[in-house]
Amino acid sequence: MGLSKLFSFENYPSLTNSEAFFEKILKEEGAGTKIINQLLILCLFLFLYGVVMGAYQSPLQAIIGGIKLAVLFSLALLICFPAFFIVQFILGSRLKLQQMVSIILSGFVLMASIMLSFTPIVIIFLLTGSNYYFLHLLHVAILIFAGIFGMNTIVQALKFSCEKKDIYPKTGVVIFRFWVIILAFVGIQLAWNFRPFLGVKGRPFELFAQREGNFYAAMIYSANQLINPDKPAPHYEERRYQLQGQSEDSLWLEHLSKDSGNGN
């Protein structure tokens, strides 16, 4: 398969070609090749988006951020897919392993494609000097937006398998929605351990941050800093990074008050 065919719009579902696309990915002929192509596209698009994320700090952070983002998604799928497939098999699904993998990957390929399409917008904010907290929330918003479309594609493919092909149980679609929630929690936990993805300007490169805090506190704090940028952090957070070797991407946990230099 040439590059032009690999990146053809025929490989992506849309409102106009959804059934033809689902019919194509459910065919058993050349299933292995289709899965390899989907994985290549997924990893490439995630890598490119990760490069844009990490460009906020340095070229090295950009390259490492791209690699980590591709590994993050691949690892999350590798961890969560076996449980999903076995449960579907118990429920009576007659989808074969290759077909199920191709359906799941199709949604994630679409998700990565949408994420990549937002890179010009992200670059504009990078060039115009947007702060770390805004970019942090922007990337999360893009991820959620793209994820909605990606997961909807998988739901529609499963419904197609159920209603048109009669090889998938209706209850399986409901189970998939629960599985998405589990996948999201696993992905968030992995992302937290893989951080930093953006890095912080003016700080030396760091491959992995210290294990502290959690993703949800990070989101709340980033939003709070956009609303109240001069609000001092709680005392216990101020103490957290008075030690050597403080974490790069954990700076959102703390915003020292203006008079912190007058402390001990």
C-alpha positions as CSV (number, residue, x, y, z in Angstrom):
1,M,0.0,0.0,0.0
2,G,1.5,3.3,-1.1
3,L,1.5,6.4,1.0
4,S,-1.2,8.1,-1.0
5,K,-3.5,5.1,-0.4
6,L,-2.5,4.8,3.2
7,F,-3.6,8.4,4.0
8,S,-6.6,8.3,1.7
9,F,-9.9,9.6,3.2
10,E,-11.3,6.1,2.5
11,N,-9.5,4.9,5.6
12,Y,-11.5,7.3,7.8
13,P,-15.2,7.0,8.7
14,S,-17.6,9.8,7.9
15,L,-21.3,10.4,7.8
16,T,-21.3,9.7,4.1
17,N,-19.2,6.5,4.0
18,S,-19.7,5.0,7.4
19,E,-21.4,1.7,6.3
20,A,-18.9,1.2,3.5
21,F,-16.1,1.9,5.9
22,F,-17.4,-0.6,8.5
23,E,-18.0,-3.2,5.8
24,K,-14.4,-2.8,4.7
25,I,-12.8,-3.1,8.2
26,L,-15.0,-6.2,9.0
27,K,-13.7,-8.1,6.0
28,E,-11.3,-10.9,7.0
29,E,-9.2,-10.6,3.8
30,G,-6.0,-8.6,4.5
31,A,-7.0,-8.0,8.1
32,G,-3.4,-8.1,9.3
33,T,-2.3,-5.5,6.8
34,K,-5.2,-3.2,7.7
35,I,-4.3,-3.4,11.4
36,I,-0.6,-2.7,10.7
37,N,-1.6,0.3,8.6
38,Q,-4.0,1.6,11.3
39,L,-1.2,1.3,13.9
40,L,1.2,3.1,11.7
41,I,-1.2,6.0,11.1
42,L,-2.2,6.1,14.8
43,C,1.4,6.2,16.0
44,L,2.5,8.8,13.4
45,F,-0.4,11.2,14.1
46,L,0.1,10.9,17.9
47,F,3.8,11.4,17.5
48,L,3.2,14.6,15.5
49,Y,0.7,16.0,18.0
50,G,3.1,15.1,20.8
51,V,5.8,17.0,19.1
52,V,3.6,20.1,19.0
53,M,2.8,19.7,22.7
54,G,6.4,19.4,23.7
55,A,7.5,22.3,21.5
56,Y,6.3,24.6,24.3
57,Q,9.6,23.9,26.2
58,S,12.3,22.7,23.8
59,P,13.1,20.6,20.7
60,L,14.2,17.7,22.9
61,Q,11.0,17.8,24.9
62,A,9.0,17.9,21.6
63,I,10.6,14.7,20.3
64,I,10.3,12.9,23.6
65,G,6.7,14.2,24.1
66,G,5.8,12.7,20.7
67,I,7.3,9.3,21.5
68,K,5.6,9.2,24.9
69,L,2.2,10.2,23.5
70,A,2.3,7.3,21.0
71,V,3.5,4.9,23.6
72,L,0.8,6.1,26.0
73,F,-2.1,5.3,23.7
74,S,-0.6,2.0,22.5
75,L,0.1,0.8,26.1
76,A,-3.4,1.8,27.3
77,L,-5.0,-0.2,24.5
78,L,-2.7,-3.1,25.0
79,I,-3.6,-3.2,28.7
80,C,-7.4,-2.8,28.3
81,F,-8.2,-4.6,25.1
82,P,-7.9,-8.2,26.4
83,A,-10.5,-7.7,29.1
84,F,-12.9,-6.1,26.5
85,F,-12.5,-8.9,24.0
86,I,-13.0,-11.7,26.5
87,V,-16.1,-10.1,27.9
88,Q,-17.5,-9.7,24.4
89,F,-16.8,-13.3,23.6
90,I,-18.6,-14.4,26.8
91,L,-21.6,-12.3,25.7
92,G,-21.8,-14.1,22.4
93,S,-19.9,-11.9,20.0
94,R,-18.8,-13.7,16.8
95,L,-16.4,-10.9,15.8
96,K,-12.9,-12.4,15.4
97,L,-9.9,-10.9,17.1
98,Q,-8.6,-9.2,14.0
99,Q,-12.1,-7.6,13.3
100,M,-12.4,-6.4,16.9
101,V,-8.9,-4.9,16.9
102,S,-9.6,-3.2,13.6
103,I,-12.8,-1.7,14.9
104,I,-11.2,-0.3,18.0
105,L,-8.2,1.1,16.1
106,S,-10.5,2.8,13.6
107,G,-12.0,4.9,16.4
108,F,-8.5,5.8,17.7
109,V,-7.2,6.6,14.3
110,L,-10.1,9.1,13.8
111,M,-9.4,10.5,17.2
112,A,-5.7,11.0,16.5
113,S,-6.6,12.6,13.1
114,I,-8.9,15.1,14.8
115,M,-6.2,15.9,17.4
116,L,-3.7,16.5,14.6
117,S,-6.1,18.8,12.8
118,F,-6.0,21.1,15.8
119,T,-2.2,21.6,15.7
120,P,-2.4,24.9,13.7
121,I,-4.5,26.3,16.5
122,V,-2.2,25.0,19.2
123,I,0.8,26.5,17.3
124,I,-0.9,29.9,17.1
125,F,-1.3,29.9,20.9
126,L,2.3,28.8,21.3
127,L,3.6,31.6,19.1
128,T,1.5,34.2,20.9
129,G,2.8,33.4,24.3
130,S,0.0,31.6,26.0
131,N,0.9,30.4,29.5
132,Y,1.4,26.8,30.6
133,Y,-2.0,26.5,32.4
134,F,-4.0,27.6,29.4
135,L,-2.1,25.2,27.1
136,H,-2.6,22.4,29.6
137,L,-6.3,22.8,29.6
138,L,-6.4,23.3,25.8
139,H,-4.7,20.0,25.1
140,V,-7.1,18.2,27.5
141,A,-10.1,19.9,25.8
142,I,-8.8,18.8,22.4
143,L,-8.3,15.3,23.6
144,I,-11.8,15.1,25.0
145,F,-13.4,16.6,21.8
146,A,-11.5,14.2,19.6
147,G,-12.2,11.3,21.9
148,I,-16.0,11.8,21.6
149,F,-15.8,11.4,17.9
150,G,-13.5,8.5,18.0
151,M,-15.5,6.5,20.6
152,N,-18.7,7.3,18.7
153,T,-17.2,5.7,15.6
154,I,-16.5,2.5,17.5
155,V,-20.1,2.5,18.9
156,Q,-21.5,2.9,15.3
157,A,-19.2,0.1,14.1
158,L,-20.4,-2.2,16.8
159,K,-24.0,-1.4,16.1
160,F,-23.4,-2.1,12.4
161,S,-22.0,-5.5,13.4
162,C,-25.1,-6.1,15.5
163,E,-27.9,-4.8,13.3
164,K,-26.6,-5.5,9.7
165,K,-24.2,-8.4,10.2
166,D,-25.9,-10.1,13.3
167,I,-22.5,-11.1,14.6
168,Y,-22.4,-8.8,17.7
169,P,-24.8,-8.8,20.8
170,K,-26.7,-5.6,21.6
171,T,-25.5,-5.8,25.2
172,G,-22.0,-5.5,23.9
173,V,-22.5,-1.9,22.9
174,V,-23.5,-1.1,26.5
175,I,-20.5,-2.9,27.8
176,F,-18.3,-1.0,25.4
177,R,-19.4,2.3,27.0
178,F,-18.3,1.0,30.4
179,W,-15.1,-0.2,28.9
180,V,-14.4,3.3,27.6
181,I,-14.6,4.7,31.1
182,I,-12.1,2.1,32.3
183,L,-9.8,2.9,29.4
184,A,-10.0,6.6,30.2
185,F,-9.0,6.0,33.8
186,V,-6.1,3.7,32.8
187,G,-5.0,6.3,30.2
188,I,-5.1,9.1,32.7
189,Q,-3.1,7.1,35.2
190,L,-0.5,6.2,32.6
191,A,-0.4,9.8,31.4
192,W,0.2,11.0,34.9
193,N,3.2,8.7,35.2
194,F,4.5,9.5,31.8
195,R,4.4,13.3,32.3
196,P,5.8,15.8,31.5
197,F,4.4,16.2,27.9
198,L,4.6,20.0,27.7
199,G,7.5,20.7,30.1
200,V,8.0,24.2,31.5
201,K,9.9,27.0,29.8
202,G,13.2,27.9,31.5
203,R,13.5,24.5,33.3
204,P,15.9,21.8,32.3
205,F,14.6,18.8,30.4
206,E,13.1,16.0,32.5
207,L,12.1,12.6,31.1
208,F,9.7,11.7,33.9
209,A,8.3,13.8,36.7
210,Q,8.2,12.9,40.3
211,R,5.2,10.8,41.3
212,E,3.0,13.2,43.3
213,G,-0.4,14.8,43.2
214,N,-3.0,13.6,40.6
215,F,-4.4,14.5,37.3
216,Y,-7.7,15.8,38.6
217,A,-6.0,18.2,41.1
218,A,-3.9,19.4,38.1
219,M,-7.0,20.3,36.1
220,I,-8.6,22.1,39.0
221,Y,-5.4,24.0,39.7
222,S,-4.8,25.0,36.1
223,A,-8.3,26.3,35.8
224,N,-8.0,28.2,39.0
225,Q,-4.7,29.8,37.8
226,L,-6.4,31.1,34.7
227,I,-9.2,32.7,36.8
228,N,-7.0,33.8,39.7
229,P,-3.4,33.9,38.5
230,D,-2.2,35.9,41.6
231,K,-3.8,33.6,44.2
232,P,-1.1,32.0,46.4
233,A,-0.9,28.3,46.7
234,P,-1.6,26.5,50.0
235,H,1.4,26.3,52.4
236,Y,1.9,22.6,51.9
237,E,2.2,23.0,48.2
238,E,4.7,25.8,48.6
239,R,7.0,23.5,50.6
240,R,6.7,20.8,48.0
241,Y,9.3,22.2,45.6
242,Q,11.7,23.9,48.0
243,L,13.8,20.7,47.7
244,Q,16.3,20.0,44.9
245,G,15.2,18.1,41.9
246,Q,11.7,19.5,41.7
247,S,9.4,18.1,39.0
248,E,9.2,19.9,35.6
249,D,5.6,19.3,34.7
250,S,4.4,19.5,38.3
251,L,4.8,23.3,38.6
252,W,1.0,23.6,38.2
253,L,0.7,22.1,41.7
254,E,2.3,25.3,43.1
255,H,2.1,29.0,42.4
256,L,4.3,30.8,45.0
257,S,3.0,34.0,46.5
258,K,4.7,37.3,45.6
259,D,6.3,37.5,49.0
260,S,7.5,33.9,49.1
261,G,11.1,35.2,48.8
262,N,10.7,36.8,52.2
263,G,10.2,33.3,53.9
264,N,12.7,31.1,55.6
